[in-house]
């Protein structure tokens, strides 16, 4: 029996569902009770005790001073970039191998993404590629870092921890500090992941998370900004609350803000999810071990974290030998009602970003031809 058929049998034995989904939410505790409490109290919108509680839970879990809840991960990215001065005529260094929201948030600011290649073993931005590009393409004008190719100012660097696998974020941070670039982490997929005992999202100036329905924990739709800068946190909270000055009854807004605050009903789900997060992480690690053992004797590589990194195993990934093998694996598994998916198309190949500058993206292109995500839900108890 070929490995694709054996894999189908393995997955069907693990997951008691048909079709087997790529990643479904799991509700183990008080979600319904907490939602009912919100409805009974009439606090269903962005004013409510559960929002503050959820923010405190996330801040404590990741080890950040502050957390600010948003309506989704994209809005969290947008406000993070905005507060760091990303705007029209500027550029942000990021990766083309990511979900489109990473680049879209940059565009929302009127700025332009500049794509740096990734490392094959992390799927995340390569510090070596970042340094090579910077050494060849930038000049300093006072405190401003200028792209010699177009005269635009480079404000920030936005790497992404792909599928929960931490990139070499400490090396990236060191390079950003050397060049005076603000580091913002797209940690949307990596709640529960860490590098050298620092949780993802806390190494840069700002980090952002997502709680979409397919994430490791969900609030239905939601995001979070984390930072250790109290003044910056206050500004982000102000901006996400339509820049309204607190007052008992007056409506006074002192700048253009965003209606980005998370509703209380979403936060209530998040609070319940966090109560069982340790159990979820343990189940994810157990599932990953089964997959890792299964592929160990094959030519297919199971994606594991690099040394000194710990992953949440949000979406498990495998690397096939070539695109033909990838497509064959995708067809056989999906024909058997097992949801597998290729990695994203490169952002630099999408029509709205096709003219953006990049460094060649050799590793990114190599991975697009080979990477597949496999079912990663917490197994249902039989």
LUMRO-776039 format. One record per residue: x, y, z of N, C-alpha, C, O, CB in turn. Coordinates in steps of 0.1 Angstrom, whole numbers, plus 2048, in hexadecimal, padded with zeros to 3 digits. Each point is the difference from the previous one (the first is absolute). Glycine has a CB too. Layout:
REM residues N
XYZXYZXYZXYZXYZ;...
REM end
This chain:
REM residues 382
8097F48007F780C80080980C8008098018087E47F3804;8108167EB80880C8007FD80980C7F77FE8078098017E0;80980B81B80080780D7F38098017FC80280B81D7FE7F5;7E28057F47F48088017F47F88057F98058088108087E4;7F67E68107F57F88058027FD80F7F78008088067F67E1;80F80781A8037FD80F7FD80C8087FB7FF80B8177F17EF;7F181C8017FD80C8077F18028027FC80480B81A8077EC;7E37F37FF7F18018017FB7F780B7F78048078088017E0;8067EE8197FB7F780B80480580D7F87FF80A80B7EE7E6;80981881280580680D7F680B8047FC80080C81C7FA7EF;7E680F7FC7F880C8047F27FC8047FA8068098138087E7;7ED7E98097F27FB8037FF7F980D7F68008078067FE7E1;80F7FC81C8017FA80D80180A80C7FC7FD80B80E7EF7EA;7FC81F80780380B80B7F38088017FC80380C81D7FD7EF;7E28057FA7F580A8017F27F97FD7FE7FB7F5813817803;7E77EF8127F27FA7FF7F780A7F97F680480780E7EE80E;7FE8117DF7F78097F88027FD7F180A7FB7FC7F7817817;7F47F27E68017FF7F27F880B7F97F480180380F7E67FF;8038217F680E8007FC80980480C7FC8068097FE7FF7DF;8137F781780A80480980480E7FD8068037F58027E680F;7F682180580280E7FD80F8038028077F98087E180D7FE;81D8057F480E80480280280580F8097FC8067F880A7E2;7F680381D80180480D7F38068057FC80B7FB81C7FA802;7E17F480C7F380580580280580E8097FC8077EA7F47EA;80481981380180480E7FC7F580A7F97F77FC8018207FC;80B7EB8147FD7F680A7FA80780D80780A80480B7E67F3;7E380C80E7F980780B7FF7F580B7F87F77FF7FB8197F2;8157F281A8017F680A7FA80480E7FF7F88098158017EB;7E881480D7FC80480D7F480A8017F57FC7FD822801809;7EC80F7FE7F68098057FB80A7F57FA80A8038107F4813;7F97FF7DD7FD80A7F57F18038017FC80C7FF8167EB7F3;7E57FF80E7F18038007FC80880C7F88097FF8047E27F4;8098118197FC80780C80580F8007F88098048097E1808;80B8187EF80580E8007F88097F67FE80B8028197EC805;7E68037ED7F88077F67F28038067FB80B7FE8127E97F0;7ED8038197F380280680180B80A7F78098018037DF7FC;81181980B80180B80A80180D7F97FA80A8058127E780A;7FB8107E580080C7F97F38057FB7FC80C80281B7EE7F6;7E17FD8037F38037FB7F780480B7F880A7FF80A7E67EF;7FE80981D7F880480C80380D8067F88088048077E0801;80E81C7FA80580D8067FE80B7F680180C80480F7E8809;7ED8097E77FE80A7F580E8067FB8008097F77E97FC812;8227F67FD80D8057FB8057F77F58077F68037FE814814;7F77F97DD8047F77F580A8077F78067F97F77E47FC80A;8178188008098077F680E8028078047F88087E88147EE;81B7FF80680E80180480280580E80B8018047FA8047E4;7F07FF81F80180380E7FB7F48087F57FC7FF80781D7FC;80D7E180D7FD7F580880C7FA80780B8017FC7E37FA7F4;80F7FE81B80B7FB8098087F57F980C7FF8037E6807810;8087F37E48077F57FA80B8047F780A7FA7FE7E17F9803;8138197F980B8067F780D80280880A7FC7FC7E480F7F5;8107FC81B80B8038088067F380580D7FE8017E9818806;8027E07FD8057F48068087F87F580B7FB8037E180480C;80F8017E58077F97F580D8077FD80A7F97FE7E07FF7F8;81781580A80C8077FE80A7FC80A80C7FE7FD7E88157F9;8087ED8178097FD80B8057F17FF80C7FD8037E881480B;8037E67EE8047F27FE80B7FE7F680A7F98027DF801805;81580D7ED80A7FF7F580D80780480B7FA7FE7E38067F2;81280C81680C8078058087F780980C7FF7FF7E88177FE;8057E480D8077F880A8067F37F980B7FC8047E580D80E;8087F17E58057F47FA80C8027F880A7F88007DF8007FF;8188137F980B8027F780C80880780B8007FB7E58007F2;80D80581F80A80880780280E7FB80B8058008007E6804;7EA81B7F880080E7FB7FA80980B7F87FC8088077FD7E0;8058148187FA80980A7F28037FD7F880180981E8097FA;7E77F77F07F28047FC7FB7F87F48087FC7F87FC81B811;7EF7E87F67FA7FA7F57F38087FD7F98038098107E57FC;7F581A7EE7F48087FC7F87F77F68057FD7F580781A80F;7E87E67FF7F87F77F87FA8087F47FC80B8017FE7E7813;8068087E07FB8057F47F67F77F97FE7F48048178197F9;7E47F87F97F67F87F98057F47F87F97F67FE7F981E801;81B7ED7FD8067F57F880F80380080580A8047E67F17EE;81C7FB80980F8017FF80480A7F680B8078027F67E2804;7F88197EF80380B7F780080E8068098087FD7EE7E97F0;7FE81181A7FF80E80680B80280B80580B8017E27F47FB;81D7F680B80B80180980D8047F98078088057EE7E780A;80D80A7E680C8047F880080E7FB8098088007F97E07F9;7F281C8027FE80E7FA80380A80B8088097FD7E77EE7F3;80B80881B80380B80A80E7FF80680580B8037E37F4803;81E7F57FA80E8008048098077F78098088047F27E2806;8038147E98088077F67FE80F8008098087FF7F67E37F3;7F481880F7FC80E80080780880B80580B7FE7E57EF7F8;81680081680680780C80F8027FF8068088077E77EF807;8198007EA80F8017FE8048097F580B8017FC7F67E880C;7F581E7F280380A7F68007FB7F18058077F780880481B;7EF7E97EC7FF7FB7F37F58077F87F48008058147E9803;7FB81D7ED7F68087F98048017F18097F97FB7F281481A;7FE7FC7E48028027F280F8047FD8068088067E28007F8;81D7F17F880E8037FB80A7F880880C8027FE7ED8147FB;8037E181080A7F88087FF7F27FC7F77FB7F980781581A;80B7E87F28017F27FD8017F880D8068048098048007E0;7F17EF8168027F780B8067F37FB7FB7FA7F67F1810816;81E7F17FA8077F47FD7F77F48057FD80080C81A80B7F4;7E57EC7F87F87F58048037F47F780A8007F97E480F810;80A7E67F88027F57F87F57FD7F77F480480381A7F280F;7F58047E27F57FD7F67FA7F38037F47FE7FC81880F7F3;7FA7EB8197FA7F38057F880280D8067FE80A80D7F57EA;7E181280A7F880380C7F18017FB7FD8007F481680C818;7E47F57FE7F28037FC7FF80E7FC8088098047F07E680D;7FF8147E67FF80D7F97FE80B80A80380C7FD7F47E97EF;8038098207FE80A80A80C80880480080C8037ED7E6805;81F8077F880C80680380380C7F780380B8058067DF804;7F68147EA80380A7F67F480A80080380C7FE80B7E47F4;7E680B80F7F580980080080B80B7FD80C7FD7F67E27F9;81180E81680180A80B80A80B7FD7FE80B8037FC7E380D;81180E7E980A80A7FB7F980A7F680280C8018117E4803;7E680A7F37F98087F67F58098067FF80C7FB8057E27F4;7F680E81B7F680880780680D8057F980A8017FA7E2806;81A8147FC80780C8058048097F480680A8038027E9811;7F68087E08058087F580E7FD7FC8068067F87EA80B80E;8167E580180E7FC7FE8017F47F67F67FC7FB81080D81D;8077F37E68027F67F68087F580780B8028067F480E7E7;7FD7E38118097F580580C7FE7F77FF8027F47EC7F3816;8208077FC80C7FC7F98037F28058037FE80C80681B7F2;7F87DE7F98007F180480E7FB8018088007F77E27FD7FE;8197FD81780D7FA8037FE7F18007F57FB805813819808;8017E47EF7FF7F17FF7FF7FA80E80480780A8087F97E0;7F07F48177FE7F980C80B7F58028077FD7F67E080780A;81A7F680C8087F48027F87F47FD7F480080481A80C80D;7F87EA7E97F87F47FD7FC7F880C7F57FA8008188057EB;7FB8028207FD7F880C7F68078097FB7F980A81B7FD7F4;7E78178007F68078097F48057F87F680380681D803809;7EE7FB7E47F68067F77FE80F8047F78077FA7FD7E3804;81581B80A7FF80E80480C8087FB80A7FA7FB7EA7FF81A;80B8147EC80B8097FB80E7FC8048037FC80B7ED8167F6;8197EE7F580D7FC80280980C80480180A7F97FC7E47F6;80981181D80980B80480C8027F780480C7FD7F57F081A;80C7F97E380B8027F67FB8077F48088097FB8027E280E;7EB8127F27FB8077F47FD80F8038028087F87F47E27FF;8048188157FE80E80480C80880180180B7FA7EC7ED813;81E8037F980C8078018078027F280480B7FD7FF7EC81A;7FC7FF7E08068027F37F980B7F88068087FA8007DF806;7ED8198017F880A7F980380E80580280A7F97EC7E5802;81281381280380D80780E8057FC80280B7FD7EE7EF816;81A7FD7EE80E8047FD8018067F28088087FD8007E7813;7F080B7E78028047F27F680B7FB8038067F68047E3806;7EF81A80C7F58097FB7FC80C8087F78077FC8027E47F9;80D8178167FB80C80880C80A80380C7FC7FF7E27F580B;80D81B7F980A80A8047F980880C7F38008018188027E8;7FC80481F7FB80880B80080E7FD80A8067FB7FE7E9815;7ED8187F37FF80F7FF7FC80580E7F48018038067FE7E4;80F8048227FD80380E7FB7F48078067F58007F58227F9;7F97EA80C7F97F48067F87F87F77F97F7804807816811;7FF7F77DE7F87FA7F78087F57F880B8037FC7E6812802;8087E08008077F57F87F98007F27F47FE7FF8117F4816;8038107E17FA8027F28047F57F780B7FB7FF7F681E804;7F57E27F68027F67F58068077F47FA8097FA7F27E980E;82080A7F58088077F57F97FE7F28028077F78137F6817;7E37F97F17FA7FC7F37F48097FD7FD8027F480A7E7810;7F281D8067F58097FD7FE80C8097F78087FE7FE7E47FA;8158168117FF80C8087F67FF80C7FE80A80780A8037E5;7F27E88167F57FF80A8077FC80D80A7F98017E58017EE;80A80B81C8057FE80E7FB7F28047F47FD7FF80D81B806;8087E08017FD7F38067FD80280F8098048078057EF7E7;7E680B8167FC80280E8017F480980580180B7EC8117EC;80A7E38047FE7F48088037F37FA8018007F37ED80D818;8147E97FD8027F27FB7F57F88067FE80080C81B8037F2;7E07F57FA7F47F88048027F27FC7FA7FB7F67F8819808;8167E480A8017F17FD7F37F98067F98068088217FB7F8;7E47F37FB7F57F88058047F28048097FA7FA7E88137F6;8097EF81C8037F38057F77F67FA7F57FE80581380B811;7FC7F17DF7F77F87F77FC7F38068087F88048038137E9;7E77F38137FA7F48058047FD80F7FE7F58058028027E4;80481481E8047FE80E80F7FD8028057FF80B7E47F97F9;81F8067F180E7FD80180780E8018008087F87FE7E37FA;80981781A80880C80180B8027F68077F67FD7F480981B;80680D7E280B8037F780C8038097FF80080C7F28087E1;81A7FC80D80C8038077FF80F8058078097FB8077E67F8;7E88138167FC80E80380A80880880180C7FF7E87EB801;82080280880A80780780B8067F780480B8027F87E6812;8078077E280A8057F67FA80C7F880680A7FD8047DF801;7E98167FE7F980A7F97FF80D80980380B7FB7F07E47F8;80B80F81A7FF80B80980D80880180180C8007EE7E780D;81C8057F380E8068018038087F480580B8018027E280D;7F580E7E68028087F37F780C80080580B7FC8017E07F8;7EE8148107F780C80180680B8097FF80C7FD7ED7E57FE;81980B81180680980980C8077FA80280C8027F67E6811;8108067E680C8067F97FC80B7F680880A7FF8047E0805;7EA8147F57FC8097F57F580A8047FD8097F88097E57F8;7F581181C7F680A8057F37FD7FA7F880A7FD81A806806;7EA7E37FB7F37FD7FA7F77FA80B8057F88088068037E2;7E980A8167F67FB80A7FD7F17FD7FC7FD7F57FB81B80F;8097DF8067FD7F27FE7F17FE8057FE80280C81B7F77F6;7DF8037F57F27FC8047FE7F17FC8037FC7F57F481C808;8057E080C7FE7F27FE7F27FC7FC7F780380781C7F8809;7EB7FF7E57F47FA7FC7FF7F28068057F67FB7F98177EF;7FD7F28237FF7F48077F27FA8007FC7F980981680F806;7E77FB7E67F27FD7FF7FD7F18027F67FC8068088167EA;80C7E580C7FE7F28008087F980C7FF7F48017FD80D7E6;80A80782180A7FA8097FE80280F8098008088068037E6;7E47FE8167FE80180F8037F28067FB7F67FB7F381B802;81B7EF80C8057F480680E7FC7FB8067F68047E38037FE;81D80F7F580D7FD7FA80A80A8067FD80B8057F97ED7E6;81780481680A80880680E7FD7FA8027F67F97F180A81C;81680A7ED80D7FF7FB80A80480B7FF80B8057FA7F97E3;8107F381C80980380C7F880580C80580A80680E7FB7E9;7E27F58147F880380C7F980D7FF7FA80580A8167EE803;7F08147E87F880C7FD7F47FC7F78027FA7F681381580D;7DF7F48027F57FD7F88008087F380480C8007EF7EF815;8097FF7E07FF8087F47F680C8027F67FF80780E7EC7EB;7FF8208077F880C80180680980B7FB80C8007F17E77F9;81D80980F80580880B80E8057FE8068078087EB7ED807;8158087E680E8037FD80280D7F98098078027FC7E07FD;7F181C7F880080D7F97F980B8097FC7FD80B8037F67DF;8018188107F980C8067F17FD8037FB80380A81580D7EB;7EA7E98017F27FC8017FF7F27FA8077FD7F77F181C807;7FE7E08077FC7F37FA7F17FF7FF7F980780781B7EE803;7E88037EC7F17FF7FE7FC7F17FF8087F87FA7F881F7FA;7F47E68107FB7F38007F28007F97FA80A8008137F0815;7EF7FA7E77F37FE7FA7F87F58078067F78058038117E5;7EA7FA8187F77F68067F57FD7F67F57FE80481180A813;7FD7F77DC7F77FC7F67FB7F28038067F98098058167E6;7EA7ED80B7FA7F38038097F47FE7FD7F68057EE8147F5;81F7F87FE8097F47FD80D8018088097F77FE7EE8087EB;80B80A82080C8018088007F780C7F67F980280C81F7F7;8097E780D8027F680B7F680280B7FB7F780681D8077F5;7E580F8097F48038077F980B7F98068077F88057F381E;7E88077EB7F88097F87F78088097FC7FC80B8057F47E2;7FB81C80E7F68088057F58027F67F880980081880380F;7F07EB7E77F78027F48078097F68037FC7F57E9801819;81780F7F58088097F980680980A7FA8058097F87FB7E2;81B80381480780880A80E8017FE8067F77F97E9803817;8188107F680E80180080580780D7F88048088077FD7DF;80E80081A80680680C80D8067FC8087FB7F97ED7F5816;80E81C7F780D8077FF8067FF80E7FA80280A7FE80E7E4;8157EC8128077FF80D80D8097FF8068017F57F17E880F;80C81D80780C80880180480280E7F87FE80980280E7E2;8137F781780580380D80180F80380580580A8087E67F5;7EF81D7F780080F8017F28058047F78007F981B8017F5;7ED80381F7F48058067FA80B7F87F48017FE8137F7818;8018127E77FB80C7F97FB7FC7F27F68057FB81A809811;7F77E97ED7FC7FC7F37F37F88017F78017F88217FE800;7E67F88137F47F98027F48098027F57FE7FA8197F0810;7F481D7FD7F58098027FC8077F37F48027FE815802819;8017FF7E17FC8067F37F97F67F77F68047F981E80B809;7F07E57FE7FA7F67F77F17FE8057F77FF7F881F7F6804;7E880A8117F37FE8057F780C7FD7F47FF7FC8157F3817;7FD81A7ED7F980D7FD7FC7FF7F17F48037FD81880A815;7FD7F07E67FD7FF7F17F67F67FD7F88027F781F806804;7EA7EC80B7F67F67FD7F28028057F77F97FD81C7F7803;7EC81B8097F38048057FB80D7FA7FB80980680B7EB810;7FD80D7DD7FC80C7F780680D8057FB80A7FE7F07EA7FD;82080B80C80780B8067F780980880180D7FF80F7F27ED;7E77FB81B7F780880980680280D8047F78077E87FF7ED;81481781180480380D7F67FB80A7F48027FF8198127F9;7F87E58137F67FB80A7F980B80680580A80580A7E3800;7E48127FC7F780A8067F37F98047FC7F77F980F81C7FA;7EE7F28177F47FA8047F58007F57F87F77FF80D80F819;7FB8057E07F58017F68048087F47F97FF7F67F780081C;81B8087EE8048087F48077F77F68077F68037FC81E80B;7FB7EF7E58067F97F580A8097FA7FD8097F77EF7E9804;82180C80880B8097FB80B7F67FB8067F98087F481B807;8097ED7E480B7F87FA80B8097FC7FE8097F87F17E5800;81D80F80C80B80A7FE8097FC7F48098087FE7F67FC81B;7FE7F17E08077FD7F47F97F67F97F67FB80582080B805;7EE7F67EA7F97F67F88047F280780C7FC8007F48127EA;7F67EB81A8027F48077F97F47F87FB8027F580780A821;7FD7E97F17FB7F47F97F67F980A80280080C8137FD7E6;7E07FE8097F67F88088057F28007FA7F77FA7F3819800;81D7ED80E8077F37FF7FF7F880D8067F68028098147EE;7E97FB81A8007F980D7F87F37FF7F67FF7FA80C817812;8037DF7FB7F97F38007F380180880080680B8177EF7F3;7DE8057FD7F48008088017F680C8087F78007EB80E7EB;8057FE81F8017F880C7FC7F17FE8057F88067F581D806;7FD7E97EA7FC7F27FE80B7F87FA8027F48037E78147F9;81F7FE7FB80C7F97FB80A7FE80B8067F58017F68157E9;80680081E80A7FE80B7FC7F580A8087FA8067FE81F7F8;7ED7E68047FB7F68098047F27FB8047F78087E88177FE;8137F07ED8057F37FB80E7FE8028057F58047E980C7EA;81A80A81080E7FF8028047FD80E80A7F88027F98187EC;7F67F681C8037FD80E7FE7F18038097F98067F081E800;7FC7E37F47FE7F280280A7F77F98047F68057E480F7FD;81C8007F280B7F87F980D8008088077F68007EE8107EA;80F80581C80C8018078007F780C80B7FB8047F881C7F4;7F27E680E7FF7F780B8047F27FD8047F88097EA816800;8127EE7EA8037F37FC80C8007F68037F67FA7E580380A;81F8127FC80B8017F680B7F68028067FB7F67F481D807;80A7E680F80B7F78037FC7F27FB8097F97FA7FE81481A;7ED7EF7EE7FB7F37FB8017FF7F18037F67FA7EE80781A;80B80E7E68008017F180E7FE7FB8037F97F67E981680A;81D7F980680E7FF7FC8067F28018087FB7F87FB81D80F;7FA7E18048047F28027FB7F77F58077F77FB7FA80D81E;7F27FE7E47FA7F77F68068037F28027F67F87E980A815;81980C7F08068047F380E7FA7FF8047FB7F67EF81A80A;8147EB80B80E7FA8007FF7F17FE8097FA7F97FF819816;7EE7E77F87FF7F17FE7FD7FD7F28057F67FA7F380881D;7FF8097E27FC7FE7F280D8027F78027F77F77E681080E;81F8037FE80C8027F880A7F58018077FD7F67F681C80D;8047E180980A7F58027FB7F47F78097F97FB7FC80F81D;7EE7F67E87FB7F57F78048027F28057F77F97E8805817;8118107EB8038037F280F7FF7FE8057FB7F57E7814809;81C7F780B80F8007FE8057F17FF8087FD7F87F9819815;7FA7E27FC8047F18007FC7FA7F28077F87FB7F780781F;7F68047E27FB7FA7F38098047F48027F77F87E680A812;81C80B7F58088047F580F7FE8018078027F77E780F805;8167EA81080E7FF8038087F77F680B8027FD7F080281B;7FE7F17E48067F67F77FE8037F18037F87F87FB7F881B;7FC81C7EA7FD8037F280980B7FB8088058087E07F47FC;81680B7F080880B7FA7F880D80280580B7FC8057E67F3;7EA80E8177F980C80480480680D8027F880A7EA7FF7E9;81781680E80580680C7F58068087F88087FB81E7FC7FA;7E97F98187F680680980680D80680C7FF8057E97EA800;8058227FA80580D80480180180F7F67FF80780180C7E5;8157F681A80280180E80780E8038068067F87FC7E080A;7FD81E80B80680D8048107FE8008057F68027E781180B;81A8057F080F8008018047FF80F7F880180980A80C7E1;80B7F181880680080D7FD80D80880080B7FA8127E67FE;7EB80D8147FC80B80A7F28067FD7FD80A80681C7FB7FC;7E07F57F57F28047FD7F67F68058037F48008058197ED;7ED7F78177F57F88037F38047F97FD80C7FF80D7F0818;7F07FB7E27F48037F87F37FB8068007F780880E8087E4;7E78088117F37FC8057FA7F57F67F57FB80380781C807;80B7E67EC7FB7F67F67F18047FB7F87F77FF8177F780C;7EF81F7F27F38047FC7FC7F97F37F67F880080E81E80A;8037EC7EB7FE7F87F480C7F87FD80B8067FD7E580C7FA;80F7E180980B7F77FD8038017F17F68017F88047F081C;81280E7E88048027F280A7F57FD8087FC8087F481D7F9;8037E37F280A7F67FB8068067F37FA8087F97F97E4811;8198107F38078047F48027F47F78087F780380481C80A;7EE7EE7E78027F57F680C8027F880780A8017E07F47FE;81C7F97F880C8007F880080A7F580A8057FB7FA7E380B;7F081A7F47FE8097F57F18037FE7F87FB80881D7FB7ED;7E88128017F38057FE7F77F47FC7F48008038148177F7;7FD7E07FE7F87F57FB7FB7F780C7F57FC8018188047E9;7FD7FD81F7FD7F980C7F68078087F67FA8068207FB7FA;7EC8188027F78098077F17FE7FB7F77FE80881C8127FD;7EC7F27EE7F38007FA7F97F38017F47FF8028138127EE;8017E480F7FB7F28017FB7FE80F7F57FA80281B7FE7EC;7F780C81B7FC7FF80E7F38088037F77FB807822802800;7E680F7F47F48088027F47F97FA7F68008068188157F9;7F47E67F57F47FA7F97FB7F38077F47FF80381580A7E8;8007EE8197FC7F48077FA80380D7F57FA80381D7FA7F1;7F48148147FA80380D7F28077FF7F77FC807820806803;7E88087EE7F38077FF7F67F77F97F48018048188147FA;7F77E27F97F77F77FB7FB7F680A7F57FA7FF8168087EB;7FC7FC8217FC7F880B7FA80880C8007FB80B8127F57EE;7E981C8047FA80880A80980480B7FB80280C7EF7F37EE;82380C80380980580A80680D7FB8068017F58007E8812;7F782280080380D7FB80F80380280580080C7E48087FA;81E7F97EF80E80580080180C7F77F88017F78117E780E;8008207FE80180D7F880E8037FD8097FE8087E280A802;8187FE7EA80E8057FD80280D8087F680680480A7EF7E5;80C80E81880480D8077FB80B7F67FC7FE7F58187F8817;7EB8167FA7FA80B7F88088037F380C7FD7FF7EC80D817;8017FB7E08088077F580880B8057FB80780A7F37F27E6;81D80A80B80880B8047F980D7FE7FA8027F681B7F1805;7EC81680F7F980D7FF8058087F47F98077FA8047F981F;8107FE7E48068077F57FB7FC7F38028067F68127FC817;7E47F37F27FA7FB7F47F28057FE7F97FE7F68167EE80B;7EB81A80A7F28047FF80080D7F88098088017F27ED815;7FA80E7E380080C7F780280D8078068097FA7EA7EA7F8;80C80F81A80180D80780E80280580480B8047E47F4802;8207F67FB80E80180580B7FC7F680C7FF8047EA7FD813;8068017DD8097FB7F680C8097FD80B7FC7FC7E27F77FB;81181A80B80A80A7FD80980480C8088087FF7E98007EF;80C7F281D80880380C80E7FA8008027F57FA7E980C813;81E8067F880E7FC8008027F38097FA7FF80A80E8197F2;8017DF7FF8047F580880E7FC7FD8078057F77E17F380A;81D7FE80780E7FC7FE8027F37F880B7FA8017F9811815;7F27F17E28027F47F97F77F48057FB7F97F981C80F801;7E97F88147F77F68068027F27FD7F67F87FE7FA81A803;81D7EA7FD8037F27FC7FA7F58097FA7F77FB81B8127FA;7ED7F98187FB7F680A7F18008007FA7F580181B80E80D;7E58097F17F18018007FA7F87F57F67F980180C81E80A;8047EB7E97FB7F97F48027F18017F77F87FC80E81C7F6;8067E88148037F28027F57F98097FB7F67FD81E80F800;7E480280E7F67FB8097F28007FB7F87F6802816813810;7EE8017E67F38007FA7FD7F37F77F57FB80080C81E800;80A7E27FA7FF7F47F87FF7F38087FD7F57FB80F8177F4;7F67F581F8017F48077F87FE80D7FE7F580581880B7F2;7E680B80F7FA80080D7F17FD8007F98067F881980A80F;7EA7E88027F27FD8027FC80080F8087FC8087F87F57E3;7F58158187FB7FF80E7F77F48017F87FD7F780981C80B;8007E08097F87F48027F780280C8028098088107E97EE;7E380680C7F680280A80780180E8087F88047E77FB7EF;80D81881480780480C7F780380C80480580A80E8047E8;7E17F480C7F780280B8037F780C8067F67FF7E98107F1;80E7FF81C8007F880C7F77F47FE7F48027FD812812812;7FF7E07F17F77F47FD7F480080A80180280C8137F17EC;7E080A8017F47FE8088017F38088057F67FC7EE8177F2;8077F481E8017F48097F57F77FB7F48037FF81580A815;7FB7E67EA7F67F67FC7F77FB80B7F87F77FD8188037F1;
REM end
